[in-house]
Amino acid sequence: MKIGIISTGGAGKIADWQKFSLRELYDRVGYNTGNLAFWGGIAKTISDEMEFLPWDFIPEDVHERFDLLLFPAANQLAAGVDLGFMADRFERANLPLIVAGLGTQSHSASDDVELTPGTQRWLSVVSERTVEIGVRGERSRDVLARYGIHNVTVIGCPSLFINEDPFLGRRIHHKYVEGGEKFLFCQGEMSAHSMPQERALFSLARKFRAPYICQAPDIVLALASGISDELTFGGMKRIRNYYCPNISFDEMLDFAEYNMRAFFDFEEWISFAQQHDFSVGARLHGNFLALQAGVPAMVVCQDGRMSELANTIQCPTIDPGLLRHDMGKLDFYRRFRFDHDSFDRNRADLAARYMKLFSAMGVSLKDYVARIAAPGLPPS
């Protein structure tokens, strides 16, 4: 079987990323480097032949060259998102489909999600061409049910299956018990409602002299990745006013040079995270990749989207209101609530659903996914 995967970032890696302009690079990562996590996660699990396609693929060409289309989804179940153009392409391609990792975008879990007519039509097209739609959590399944889409299964996020160890939870627990000092922080969204917790995270990263991994927006990525020649003074002023108005430009630039990081390869990201002892921040996939590195991670949940997926994969969370500039490392360790056995059982269940979804569509997965789904007895 030959699979066409719709991903601007390929298998979660942007080769020779230094050669691209900031605009081109930002487009390739889908406006958030966290997308590399689930693109890479999906690609790693598949053993069939695959090729990566842009969102503006030519349907007739795709129909001739592929047996199936795979859409690694994100939080497209959101007000204002219109996937009518993709419904047209999927209809014209006329191929079986897999959609994996589809989720909602809402401020809280209780908010109604009103889908556009175009997205509703896209869901209808997908539903007709797949056995089940793989969603992030129960909230997303409920939203689809409200729109009459019932062939749905909860799989969480494909990034959960990057690490091949069936007992990943135990590895994370052992790291937690060791209680190391090397923290890393994940920068969140640059929005007005999240400013207090973002300032706290930035301040804590400076205090701990810890890495501060950035995913978006483009001006922050420019500073974190060293593409600062494309960053205007106005852009730097926006960053300083938002994250750290109490320090000078020189102090901000000094911190950026030594501590701010951005990754354009999910495996390099995991390798970097593996050198640390604890991850915390307001990004899902930045913290999920730390978990895949066997590192305890805690997500600062800012909205219903984040809560849904963190709860589905049993990633520990912390309320934004609890973040303080004067927190110490022990404060995070004390708030870390993690049942490693439950995490591994839940991961096995999600992996089994993931396997069932892909096998029902005729896609072959790597053997290690089956070992995660049926892990047997844990090591003594």
C-alpha positions in Angstrom: 0.0 0.0 0.0 1.2 3.5 -0.8 0.0 6.3 1.6 -0.2 10.0 0.9 0.3 11.9 4.2 -0.8 15.5 4.2 2.0 17.2 6.1 3.9 20.4 5.2 6.6 19.2 7.6 7.2 15.8 6.2 8.0 13.2 8.9 8.4 15.8 11.6 11.8 17.0 10.3 12.6 20.1 8.3 15.9 19.2 6.6 18.4 22.1 6.2 16.0 24.5 8.0 18.7 27.1 8.1 18.4 27.6 4.4 14.8 28.8 4.6 13.5 32.3 5.3 11.5 32.8 8.5 8.3 33.0 6.5 9.0 29.8 4.6 10.0 28.0 7.8 7.0 29.1 9.7 4.8 27.9 6.8 6.5 24.5 6.8 5.9 23.8 10.5 2.3 24.8 10.1 2.7 27.9 12.3 3.7 25.9 15.3 6.7 23.6 15.7 4.7 21.4 18.0 3.1 20.0 14.8 6.4 18.2 14.2 5.6 15.9 17.1 2.4 14.3 15.7 3.7 14.3 12.1 6.8 12.5 13.3 4.8 10.2 15.6 2.5 9.1 12.8 5.3 8.6 10.3 7.4 6.5 12.7 4.6 4.0 13.4 3.8 3.2 9.7 5.7 0.5 7.8 4.0 0.9 4.4 5.4 3.1 1.7 4.5 6.8 2.2 4.9 10.2 0.6 4.2 13.6 2.1 1.8 16.0 0.4 1.1 19.7 0.8 -2.4 20.8 1.7 -2.9 22.1 -1.8 -2.3 18.7 -3.4 -3.8 18.0 -6.9 -6.6 15.5 -6.2 -6.5 13.8 -9.7 -2.8 13.2 -9.3 -3.2 11.8 -5.8 -5.9 9.5 -7.0 -3.6 7.9 -9.6 -0.5 7.6 -7.3 -1.9 6.5 -3.9 -4.1 3.9 -2.3 -5.0 5.9 0.8 -4.8 9.5 2.2 -3.8 10.2 5.8 -4.6 13.5 7.4 -2.7 14.1 10.7 -5.2 16.4 12.4 -5.0 19.0 15.1 -7.6 21.2 16.7 -9.6 21.8 13.5 -12.9 21.4 15.3 -13.1 25.1 16.1 -15.3 28.1 15.4 -14.1 30.0 12.4 -12.2 27.1 10.8 -13.6 26.3 7.4 -12.4 23.0 5.8 -14.7 23.2 2.9 -11.8 23.5 0.5 -10.4 20.2 1.9 -13.7 18.5 1.5 -13.6 19.4 -2.2 -10.1 17.9 -2.5 -10.9 14.7 -0.6 -14.0 14.2 -2.8 -12.1 14.7 -6.0 -9.3 12.4 -4.8 -11.9 9.7 -4.1 -9.6 7.6 -1.9 -10.1 5.9 1.5 -9.1 8.2 4.3 -7.6 8.1 7.8 -7.9 11.2 10.0 -5.9 10.8 13.3 -5.7 13.2 16.2 -8.6 15.5 15.5 -9.6 17.8 18.4 -11.7 20.7 19.5 -10.6 24.3 20.2 -12.5 26.0 23.0 -11.8 28.1 26.1 -13.4 25.5 28.4 -14.7 22.0 28.3 -18.2 23.2 28.7 -18.2 25.7 25.8 -20.3 24.8 22.7 -18.2 24.4 19.6 -20.1 25.7 16.5 -18.6 24.2 13.4 -18.7 26.0 10.0 -20.8 24.5 7.2 -17.5 23.8 5.3 -16.1 21.8 8.2 -19.3 20.0 8.7 -19.2 18.9 5.0 -15.5 17.9 5.4 -16.5 15.7 8.3 -19.3 14.1 6.3 -16.8 13.4 3.4 -14.3 11.9 5.9 -16.9 9.8 7.7 -18.0 8.2 4.4 -14.4 7.3 3.5 -13.1 5.9 6.7 -14.0 3.2 9.2 -13.5 5.5 12.2 -12.2 9.0 12.8 -9.4 9.1 15.4 -10.0 12.0 17.8 -8.1 13.4 20.8 -10.6 12.8 23.5 -14.2 12.4 24.7 -15.0 16.0 24.3 -14.1 15.8 20.6 -16.2 12.7 20.2 -19.2 14.4 21.8 -18.9 17.4 19.4 -18.9 15.1 16.4 -21.9 13.2 17.7 -23.8 16.5 18.0 -23.2 16.9 14.3 -24.3 13.4 13.4 -20.8 11.8 13.1 -20.7 8.6 15.1 -17.9 6.4 13.6 -15.4 7.9 16.0 -12.7 6.5 18.3 -10.5 8.2 20.9 -6.8 7.6 20.2 -5.2 10.7 21.9 -2.2 11.9 19.9 0.2 9.8 17.7 3.1 11.5 19.5 2.2 9.2 22.4 3.7 6.3 20.5 7.1 7.7 19.6 8.9 5.9 22.4 9.0 2.2 21.8 9.1 1.2 25.5 5.8 -0.4 26.5 6.5 0.6 30.1 7.4 4.3 29.4 5.4 5.3 32.5 7.8 3.4 34.8 10.8 5.1 33.1 9.2 8.5 33.8 8.4 7.5 37.4 12.1 6.5 38.0 13.3 9.8 36.6 10.8 11.6 39.0 12.0 9.7 42.0 15.6 10.6 41.2 14.6 14.3 41.5 17.1 15.9 39.3 17.8 19.7 39.1 17.9 20.2 35.3 14.6 21.8 34.3 13.3 22.9 30.9 10.4 25.2 30.1 8.0 25.3 27.2 6.8 28.7 26.0 3.1 29.0 25.4 0.8 31.2 23.3 1.5 34.9 23.0 -2.1 36.0 23.8 -3.5 38.5 26.2 -5.4 36.0 28.4 -2.2 33.9 29.0 0.2 36.8 29.7 0.4 36.3 33.5 1.4 32.7 33.3 3.7 33.3 30.3 5.6 36.0 32.3 5.9 33.6 35.2 7.3 30.8 33.0 9.8 33.2 31.4 10.9 34.5 34.8 11.3 31.0 36.2 13.3 29.9 33.2 15.7 32.8 33.8 15.8 32.1 37.5 16.6 28.4 37.0 18.9 29.2 34.1 16.9 26.7 32.2 16.2 26.1 28.5 13.1 27.9 27.2 11.8 26.0 24.2 9.7 28.1 21.8 7.1 26.9 19.3 5.3 30.0 18.0 4.6 32.8 16.9 7.1 33.6 14.2 8.8 36.5 15.9 9.6 34.3 19.0 10.9 31.5 16.8 13.1 34.0 15.0 14.7 35.0 18.3 14.9 31.4 19.7 16.4 29.9 16.5 18.9 32.7 15.8 17.2 34.1 12.7 17.3 37.4 14.4 18.3 39.3 11.2 14.7 38.9 10.1 13.4 40.2 13.5 12.6 43.9 13.5 13.1 46.2 16.5 9.3 46.3 16.7 9.2 42.6 17.0 11.8 42.5 19.7 9.8 45.2 21.6 6.7 43.1 21.4 8.5 40.1 22.8 10.0 42.1 25.7 6.8 43.9 26.5 4.9 40.7 26.6 7.2 38.3 28.4 9.7 40.4 30.4 9.0 44.1 30.6 11.0 44.4 33.8 14.4 43.6 32.1 16.5 45.4 29.6 16.8 44.5 25.9 20.4 43.4 26.5 19.2 41.1 29.3 16.5 39.6 27.0 18.9 39.1 24.1 21.5 37.5 26.4 18.8 35.1 27.7 17.7 34.4 24.1 21.3 33.5 23.0 22.0 31.1 25.8 18.6 29.7 26.8 15.9 30.1 24.2 15.7 27.2 21.8 13.6 26.1 18.8 13.6 22.7 17.1 12.7 21.7 13.6 13.4 18.0 14.0 11.3 16.1 16.5 14.0 13.5 17.2 16.6 16.2 18.0 13.9 17.8 20.3 13.5 14.5 22.2 17.3 14.0 22.4 17.6 17.4 23.9 14.7 16.9 26.4 16.3 13.6 27.5 19.3 15.5 29.0 16.9 17.1 31.5 15.0 16.1 34.6 11.7 17.9 34.5 9.6 19.8 31.9 6.9 22.3 32.5 5.1 24.8 30.3 2.0 25.9 28.4 2.5 23.7 25.3 1.0 20.2 24.8 3.5 18.8 22.3 6.6 20.3 23.9 5.8 18.5 27.1 4.6 15.4 25.3 8.0 15.1 23.6 9.6 15.4 27.0 7.4 12.4 28.2 8.6 10.5 25.2 12.1 11.2 26.3 11.2 9.6 29.6 11.2 12.9 31.4 8.5 14.0 33.9 6.4 16.7 32.3 3.6 19.0 33.5 1.3 21.0 31.2 0.0 24.4 32.2 -3.6 24.0 30.9 -4.9 27.2 29.5 -8.1 26.0 27.8 -10.4 23.1 27.1 -8.3 21.9 24.1 -5.3 21.4 26.3 -7.2 19.8 29.1 -8.9 17.3 26.8 -5.7 15.9 25.3 -3.6 16.1 28.5 -6.4 14.1 30.3 -6.6 11.6 27.5 -3.0 10.6 27.7 -2.8 11.2 31.5 -0.1 13.9 31.3 0.1 15.7 34.7 -1.2 19.3 34.6 -1.0 22.5 36.7 -3.6 25.3 36.8 -2.2 28.6 35.4 -3.3 30.4 38.5 -0.9 28.4 40.6 2.2 29.6 38.8 4.3 32.2 40.7 7.6 33.9 39.9 9.0 32.9 43.3 8.4 29.1 42.9 11.2 26.7 43.5 11.9 23.4 41.8 10.5 21.5 44.8 7.2 23.2 44.2 6.8 21.5 40.9 7.9 18.1 42.1 5.3 18.3 44.9 2.5 19.1 42.5 3.5 16.3 40.1 0.7 13.7 40.3 1.6 10.7 38.1 0.4 7.0 38.4 2.9 5.2 36.1 1.0 2.0 36.0 -2.3 3.7 35.0 -0.3 5.7 32.4 1.1 2.5 30.9 -2.3 0.8 30.9 -4.0 3.8 29.3 -1.2 4.1 26.7 -1.7 0.4 25.8 -5.4 0.9 25.4 -4.9 4.0 23.1 -2.3 2.1 21.1 -4.7 -0.8 20.6 -7.4 1.6 19.3 -4.7 3.3 17.1 -3.8 -0.1 15.7 -7.4 -1.1 15.1 -8.1 2.1 13.2 -5.1 1.7 10.9 -5.4 -2.0 10.3 -9.1 -1.6 9.5 -8.0 0.7 6.6 -5.3 -1.8 5.5 -2.3 0.1 6.8 0.6 -1.9 8.3 2.2 -0.5 11.5 5.6 -1.2 13.0 5.8 -4.2 15.4 6.7 -2.1 18.4 3.2 -0.5 18.3 1.7 -4.0 19.0 4.1 -4.4 21.9 2.9 -1.1 23.4 -0.7 -2.3 22.9 -0.1 -5.7 24.5 2.9 -5.1 26.8 2.8 -8.3 28.9 4.3 -8.3 32.3 6.4 -5.3 33.4 10.1 -5.8 34.2 10.8 -6.7 37.8 
